[in-house]
C-alpha cells in the first residue's frame, strides 16, 4: 500500500514566472500545487511601480487555466530611483506584498538593481512602518570576490549593518546557499526569515561539476560545498519557523541553458512540492514539511494560512525529459529521473 501524506496546501514564497507566452507554462505549473506565490519582478523592463505590478498581475491571471486557482503576490523591484511614495502607492493596491533587492549585476535581469543598498533609508523606513517585507538576493558582485564566497561577504558587508539600522524591518534572505547564511538567520535579531530552494537542498557543487558540467544545475546563487548543503537540510527540517519554501524556479528554454554561456536558473515548478517531500523524507522529517511549506511563510508575511489541502503519494515516477515552452522546450530539474513522491490526482 502506498504511503499518503496530506498537507495544508503550500505556497511558493519565491518564483519566476516571466511574461508573455511563457506564462502559459509557468503559471499553471505553479498553480498545480501552490495556492499563492511571491512573483519576482525582474522582467525586462522590471516591475518598479504600482501600475506595472497591477498590469503584470492581470497578465498572470489571464493565463491561468479555468480549473485552477492561484493568487500571485506581486513584488516591486528596488532601483536607485525608487522613492518612498512608490512603496506606499504599491501597498495601497493590495496586490504588492514585498520589495525586492537585486544588487546590480547579481543575477538574471538585475542590471537595474540598486548600486548602494544601504543608501535607501527612506524606503526602508516606510516599509518598516507598514510591515512590508524586504526580499534580498544576498550576494556581492565584486569581480575579485570568488563566486562561492559572495553570499558570506554580503552578510558581513551589507546584511549585518542593514539589520542593525532597521531592527523592525521584515527581511527575507532569499534562496540561501551557505551555512553562514543559515546561522545568520537563526541568530539574527528582529523579524528575519529565509527561503530555501529544492536544488540547494538536493545538490552541491560536485553534482554540477564532477564528471562533466550539468547546465541544468547551474543557478545563482551557485551550488556550494556539501557542508553547506547539509546545513541547509538541517535548518529546513529543524522546525525553525524562520525558514520556508521558496523554489526560485526560473524558466529558461533548453537551448539557452545548454549553450556556451548558459542561463542561470533551475526550473522546479513542475514538481516542486514532490522534490521537497523527497528531501524531508530522506532526512526522516516528513512531520516538519507542512510547517516549512505551508505555515512559516504566511505567518511571517502576516497572511492567513491556506485552508485547502493536497495529498502526496509515495510512489516512484519519472519526470519528463522535456516540457513544452515558448516555441521549443524547457528541461525541468531532475529531467528524466525518478523521484519518490507525487501529488495524488484529484
C-alpha positions in Angstrom: 0.0 0.0 0.0 1.4 3.4 -1.0 2.1 5.9 1.8 0.0 9.0 1.7 0.8 12.5 3.1 -1.9 15.1 3.4 -0.7 18.7 3.8 -2.2 22.1 4.1 -1.8 23.5 0.5 1.7 25.1 0.3 2.8 28.4 -1.1 5.9 29.4 -3.0 7.5 32.4 -1.5 9.9 33.0 -4.4 9.2 32.2 -8.0 9.9 33.5 -11.5 7.0 33.3 -13.9 8.5 35.6 -16.7 6.0 37.2 -19.0 4.2 36.9 -22.3 3.8 33.4 -23.8 6.0 31.9 -21.1 3.1 32.5 -18.6 1.0 29.7 -20.2 3.6 27.2 -18.9 4.8 28.7 -15.7 1.6 29.9 -14.1 -0.2 26.6 -14.5 2.8 24.5 -13.3 2.9 26.7 -10.1 -0.9 26.6 -9.6 -1.0 22.8 -9.8 0.5 22.7 -6.3 0.7 26.2 -4.8 -2.1 28.4 -3.7 0.0 31.6 -3.6 3.4 32.7 -4.9 5.6 35.7 -4.4 6.3 36.6 -8.0 9.7 38.0 -8.8 9.7 41.4 -10.6 12.9 41.1 -12.7 11.2 41.4 -16.1 12.5 43.5 -18.9 11.7 46.2 -18.1 11.4 45.5 -14.4 8.2 46.0 -12.3 9.1 49.2 -10.5 5.7 50.8 -9.7 2.1 50.1 -8.7 0.7 50.4 -12.3 3.3 47.9 -13.6 2.5 45.5 -10.8 -1.2 45.6 -11.4 -0.7 45.1 -15.1 1.6 42.1 -14.6 -0.9 40.6 -12.1 -3.6 40.8 -14.8 -1.4 39.1 -17.4 -0.7 36.3 -15.0 -4.4 35.7 -14.2 -5.3 35.8 -17.9 -3.0 32.7 -18.4 -4.4 30.7 -15.5 -6.3 27.6 -16.6 -10.0 27.8 -15.7 -10.0 24.7 -13.5 -7.1 26.1 -11.3 -7.0 28.7 -8.6 -3.9 30.8 -7.9 -3.1 34.0 -6.0 0.0 35.8 -7.4 1.6 38.1 -4.8 3.3 41.0 -6.5 6.7 42.5 -5.7 8.4 45.8 -6.6 11.9 45.8 -8.0 14.0 48.3 -5.9 16.2 50.6 -8.0 18.3 53.7 -7.3 15.3 55.8 -8.3 12.7 54.1 -6.1 11.0 56.6 -3.7 9.0 56.1 -0.5 5.9 57.3 -2.4 6.3 54.4 -4.8 6.2 51.9 -1.9 3.0 53.5 -0.4 1.3 53.6 -3.8 2.1 49.9 -4.4 1.0 48.9 -0.9 -2.4 50.6 -1.5 -3.2 48.4 -4.4 -3.5 45.4 -2.1 -1.6 43.3 -4.6 2.0 44.2 -3.9 3.3 42.4 -0.8 7.1 42.9 -0.8 10.0 44.8 -2.3 13.0 43.0 -3.9 16.7 44.0 -3.8 18.9 42.7 -6.6 22.4 44.0 -6.2 23.2 45.4 -9.7 24.6 42.6 -11.9 24.0 39.8 -9.4 21.7 37.5 -11.5 19.3 37.4 -14.5 17.9 40.8 -15.4 19.5 42.5 -12.4 21.1 45.4 -14.3 18.6 47.9 -12.9 19.3 46.8 -9.3 20.5 49.1 -6.5 24.1 50.2 -6.5 24.2 51.2 -2.8 21.8 49.1 -0.8 22.4 51.0 2.5 21.5 54.3 0.8 17.7 53.6 0.6 16.9 54.5 4.2 13.7 56.5 3.3 12.3 53.4 1.5 13.2 51.0 4.3 11.7 53.3 6.9 8.3 53.3 5.1 8.4 49.6 4.6 9.2 49.1 8.3 6.3 51.3 9.3 3.7 49.4 7.1 5.2 45.9 7.7 6.1 45.2 4.1 9.0 42.6 3.8 12.3 43.4 2.1 13.4 40.4 0.0 17.2 40.3 -0.6 19.3 38.5 -3.1 22.3 38.3 -0.8 25.5 38.4 -2.9 28.1 40.9 -3.5 29.1 41.4 -7.2 32.7 42.5 -6.9 34.6 40.7 -9.7 37.6 39.9 -7.5 35.5 38.0 -4.9 35.2 34.3 -5.6 31.7 33.3 -6.7 31.5 30.7 -3.9 32.2 33.4 -1.3 29.8 36.1 -2.4 27.0 35.3 0.0 29.3 35.2 3.0 30.8 38.5 2.1 27.4 40.1 1.6 26.4 39.1 5.1 29.4 40.8 6.6 29.3 43.9 4.4 25.5 44.6 4.0 23.2 42.3 5.9 24.6 42.9 9.4 24.6 46.7 9.2 21.1 46.7 7.5 19.7 44.5 10.2 21.2 46.8 12.9 19.9 50.0 11.3 16.4 48.8 10.8 15.6 46.5 13.6 11.9 46.2 12.9 12.1 45.8 9.2 10.9 42.4 7.9 13.8 40.9 5.9 13.8 37.7 3.9 17.2 36.4 3.0 16.3 34.8 -0.4 17.4 31.4 -1.6 20.2 31.0 1.0 23.0 28.6 0.0 25.5 28.6 2.8 25.9 27.5 6.5 26.9 31.2 7.1 23.5 32.4 5.9 21.6 29.7 7.8 23.5 30.6 11.0 22.9 34.3 10.5 19.2 33.8 10.0 18.9 31.6 13.1 20.7 34.1 15.3 19.6 37.5 13.9 17.6 39.9 15.9 14.3 41.2 14.7 11.9 39.8 12.1 14.2 37.7 9.9 13.5 34.8 7.6 14.9 32.8 4.7 13.7 30.9 1.7 15.4 27.7 0.6 15.2 26.1 -2.9 14.9 22.4 -3.7 18.1 22.4 -5.7 20.2 23.8 -2.8 18.7 21.0 -0.5 19.2 18.2 -3.1 22.6 19.1 -4.6 26.0 20.6 -4.1 28.7 21.8 -6.5 30.0 18.3 -7.1 26.7 17.3 -8.6 27.0 20.2 -11.0 30.7 19.8 -11.9 32.1 16.3 -11.4 32.1 14.1 -14.4 31.1 16.9 -16.7 29.2 20.2 -16.4 25.5 19.8 -15.8 24.0 23.1 -17.0 20.5 22.4 -15.6 22.0 22.5 -12.1 23.5 26.0 -12.7 21.8 28.7 -10.8 22.6 31.9 -8.9 23.4 31.9 -6.1 25.5 28.9 -7.3 25.5 25.5 -5.6 28.1 25.3 -2.8 30.1 22.6 -0.9 28.3 19.6 0.7 28.9 21.1 4.2 26.6 24.0 3.2 24.0 21.6 1.6 24.0 19.7 4.9 23.5 22.8 6.9 20.5 23.9 4.7 18.9 20.5 5.1 19.4 20.7 8.8 17.7 24.1 9.3 14.9 23.4 6.7 13.9 20.2 8.6 14.5 21.5 12.1 11.1 23.1 12.6 12.6 26.6 13.0 9.9 28.9 11.8 12.3 31.4 10.2 12.8 29.0 7.2 10.2 28.4 4.5 9.7 27.2 0.9 10.8 29.3 -1.9 11.7 27.5 -5.1 13.4 30.2 -7.1 12.0 28.3 -10.1 13.4 30.1 -13.1 12.4 29.1 -16.6 15.0 29.2 -19.4 14.5 27.4 -22.7 16.6 24.3 -23.1 18.8 25.8 -25.8 19.5 28.8 -23.7 20.7 26.5 -20.8 22.7 24.2 -23.0 24.8 27.0 -24.5 28.3 28.4 -24.3 27.0 30.9 -21.8 24.2 29.0 -20.2 21.5 30.9 -18.3 21.4 30.6 -14.5 18.3 29.0 -13.1 16.6 25.7 -12.4 13.0 25.0 -13.4 11.5 23.2 -10.5 7.9 24.5 -10.6 6.7 21.3 -12.4 7.3 19.1 -9.4 8.5 21.3 -6.6 6.5 20.0 -3.6 7.3 16.4 -4.6 11.0 17.3 -4.6 10.8 18.9 -1.2 8.9 15.9 0.1 11.8 13.7 -1.1 14.3 15.8 0.8 12.3 15.8 4.0 11.6 12.0 3.7 15.3 11.3 3.3 16.0 13.4 6.4 13.3 11.5 8.4 11.5 14.8 8.8 8.2 14.4 6.9 6.4 15.7 10.0 8.2 19.1 9.6 7.3 19.5 5.9 3.9 21.1 6.4 5.1 23.9 8.5 8.0 24.6 6.1 5.8 24.5 3.1 2.5 26.0 4.3 2.8 27.7 7.7 6.0 29.6 8.2 5.7 31.7 5.1 2.2 33.1 5.6 2.9 33.6 9.3 6.0 35.7 8.6 4.2 37.8 5.9 1.2 38.3 8.2 -1.2 36.4 5.9 -3.7 33.7 6.7 -2.7 30.1 6.3 -4.4 28.2 3.5 -7.4 26.1 4.3 -7.3 23.7 1.3 -5.1 20.6 1.4 -3.1 18.5 -1.1 -2.2 14.8 -0.8 1.1 13.3 -1.8 1.7 9.7 -2.5 4.9 7.9 -2.0 5.2 6.1 -5.4 8.1 6.3 -7.8 7.5 8.1 -11.0 9.7 9.5 -13.8 9.9 13.2 -14.5 9.6 14.1 -18.2 12.8 14.8 -20.1 11.4 18.0 -21.5 8.3 20.2 -21.3 6.8 22.4 -24.0 7.9 26.0 -23.5 7.6 29.0 -25.9 8.3 27.7 -29.4 10.6 24.9 -28.0 11.2 23.1 -24.8 12.3 23.6 -21.2 14.2 21.0 -19.2 12.8 20.6 -15.6 15.0 19.9 -12.6 15.8 16.2 -12.5 14.5 15.7 -16.0 14.1 12.1 -17.0 14.9 10.8 -13.4 12.8 9.0 -10.9 11.5 10.7 -7.8 9.7 9.0 -4.9 6.7 11.3 -4.2 3.9 12.7 -6.4 0.8 14.7 -6.0 -2.2 12.4 -5.8 -4.6 13.0 -8.7 -7.8 14.6 -7.7 
